[in-house]
C-alpha cells in the first residue's frame, strides 16, 4: 500500500500541499479529482519521488519512498506525467522499450521484447510499432507513452491525466485496460482525472482535493454524491443512475 503521512509542500511562500494524510489501498484503482491547482499532480510526483517532500513521509509497501534505491523503485513504481517530451527520431517500439531500462539497461532480452509486445498490444499500437513518434497524432503519442509505462511492469502505476488527447473510443479502451490490470494482474493504479464520469465508472476509490488540501476520500459510491461534488467544484452537479452506476450531469 501507499501511506501518505502529514505531507506538505511549498514553493517559496506558496503552499501547494498542506498536511495530507491518506492511505491508498493496494490492488485498486484510485482516481484523484478536483479543480485545477488542487495539488493532485504534485502529490503524484512526490509519491514517485520526482518532487521532494518538504514535510512528512510517504511509505511504499511500509518502506519510506526516499529510502528506496532508484533502480529498485523503478521496478516497483512507474509514473506518466502530464507533459512528456522525447525529441528523438525513434519508432513507437523504441519508445516503449524505454520502459524496460530498469531491467535491461539498454540490452533488451527476449523477456523484454515479450513485455514490449504485450504493452503495444494492450494499447492497440502493434500496427504502428515501426512508425516514428514524430509522425503520430497527439492521441497516438499519448497511447505510446502509456504503453511505455505498461512495459515497465511495475506493481504501482501512476498516471497524471492519461486521457489527454484521446478520443472517446481510445479513452474508454484505456480505462477498460486499466480496470483489467487491476482485476487480472492485481496492479495498483493511481490516476489524476478531470472527467468525473470516468472516475465514477472505473475507480474503486476516489480522492478529492481542493486548494492543496484533502477535501474528501472514500469509495466511488460514497464520493459520487451531490453534497461532495457541488462543494468541491463550486457548481451544481446532478447525480443520475444507469444500470447500477452513478454518473454526473454538470451542464445545462
N, C-alpha and C positions, 0 to 999 in steps of 0.2 A: 504494500500500500504506500501511498504518499501522505505524509503527515506534515502540515504546514503550521508552525507554531509561532505566533506573535510576530509575524513578518511585516516589516515596514521598509519603505524605500523613498528616498528623497533625491531630487535633482536640484542642487543648490537649496534655495528656500522653498521650492515647490514640493509639497508632499504628494507622491504618486500612489503609494500604498500605505495604509495605516492599520497596524496591529491585526493582520489577517491570521485567523486561526481556522484551519479547515482540514479535516481528514478526507482523503479521497480513496474510495474502496478499490481494491484490485479486481480485475476481471469484469469491469463495467465500462460503459461509455458515459462520460461526464461532459456535459455541454456548459460552457461559460457564456452567459448572456449579459446584456446591459448596454447602456448608451455609450457613445464614444467618450474616451477619456476616463473610463471607469477603472482602468488598471489591469484589464484582463490579459492583454498581450505581455505586459511587464511581468505579471505573475508567472505565466508560462515560461518566459525567458529566464526567470530566476530558478524555477524548478529544474530547468535544463542546464543551468549554470552559465548561460550566455550573459547574464547580468548578475553582478554581485549583490548579496544581501547586506543591507545596512544594519538591520536589527532583526533578531530572531533566528530560527533554524528551519530547515526543510529536510525531512528524512525520506529516503527512498529505501523501502524494504528494511526499515529500522536502522539504516546507516545514514549519517548526515551526508547530504549531497556533496558538500565541499570536500569531504574526506575521500570520495571515490577517485581512483586513478582514471585519468582521461580515457585511456583505452578501454577500460572495463565499463565505464559509464556509457561509452558509445555502443557497446554491445547490449546494454540494458535499456537505453532510452534514446529515442530519435525525435527530432523536432523539425517541423516545417514552419518557417517564418512567413510573415505576410509578404515581404518583398525578397525576391531571390534574383540574383544576377550572376550568370555564368557566361562571360563574354568570350566563349571559345567556339571554334568551328568543329563541334563534335556532334555525333549522332545521338539519337534518343537512347539507344542501348548503352552507349558510352556514358551518358549522363546517369542513367540508372545504375550502372556499375560502380559509380562513386559510393553508393550505399554499402558496398561490400568492403570498403577500405579498412574498417576496423578489424576485419578478419584476414584479408589477403595482403594488405599493404601494397596494393597495386599489382600483385601477381595472382591473377584470377585462376581459381581451381575449378574442377568440374562441379563441385558443390556450389561455388559462387555463381557459375553460369545457370545452374538449376534455379537458384533464388532469383536471379535476374529475369529469367524466362517466366517464372511464377508471377513476379511483380508486373511485368509487361502484360501478361495475360489478364491479370486481375483488373488492370486499368484500361483494357481494351486497346493496347498500343502495339500489339505484335505486328500488325500490318504496316506500321510506320517506324519500326525499330531502327531501320537504317537511314531514316531521314535526318537531316541536320536540324538541330534545335532552333537555329535562326530562321528557318523556313516555316515554323509552326505558328498557328494562331495562339492567342493568349490562353484559351481554354485547353488546347492540346499541350502547351508547355506546362500549364499547371498540373495536368494529369501526369506528365513525365516526372515532375518534381515529387509528386506524391508516390509514384512508383519507386523512385529512388529511396524514399523513406521506408516503403514496404520491403524493399530488397535488403535493408539493414537488419531486418528480422529481430527486432527488439521486443521485450515484454511490454514496454511502455511506448506509446506513440502520442506525440503532442503536435497538434495541427492548429495553426493560427489562421483562421478564416480560409479553410481549404476550398470553399465553394467559389472563391473569387474567379471570375471569368468563365465559369462553367455554365453551359446552357442547362435547361431544365432536365433534359434526359440524362446528361452526364452527372448533374448534381444528385439526382435520385440514385443513379447507379453507384456513385461514390458512397453515399450514405448507406445503401444496402450492403456494399462491400465492407464498410467499417463495422456494421452490425454483425456480419458473418465472421469477421475477425474476432470479435468479442465472444460470440456464441460458440464458434467451432474451434478457434485456436487460443481462446482464453486471453486475448490481448487486453491491455488496459489502455483506453483511448481517452484523451482529453482534447477537446476542441473548442476554440473560440468561434462563435457563430452568431450572425446577426438575424438570420431568419428563424424566428422563434417557432415556426411551424415545423421546420426540420428538427429542431431540438425536441419538440413535443412528440414527434413521430418516432424518433430513433434513440433518444437518450434514455439511460436508466435513471440518472440523476441530473439535476440542473443546479448550477451555481450562478446566482445573480449578484452582480457587482455594480456599484454606483459611487462615483466621486472618490475612488480609491479605497472604498470600504466594502466589506462583505455585507450585502444587503439582505440576502436570504439564501438558503440552500435546502434541498430535500429531494424526494423522489419526483419524477416528472408530474405525476398527478397532483402531488402536494404543491408544486410550483406553478402549474398552469391554472392559475386562479386569478380572477379579475382584480381582487384586492391587492395582490402582489404585483402583477404586471402593470396595472394602472399607476401605482406609486413609483414603480421602477422607471417607467418611460414617460411619466407625466402626461398621459393621454388616456382616452377611454378605449379599452380593448374588450371586445365581446368574445366570450368563450363559447364555442359550439362543440357538439359531439357527433361523430360519424363513425359507425362500425366499431364502437368501443374506444375510439381515440379522440382526444381533445385537440382542437385547433383554434386559431385566433383570427378574428376579424378586426383589423385595425385601420380600415379606410372606409370612407363613406361613398 
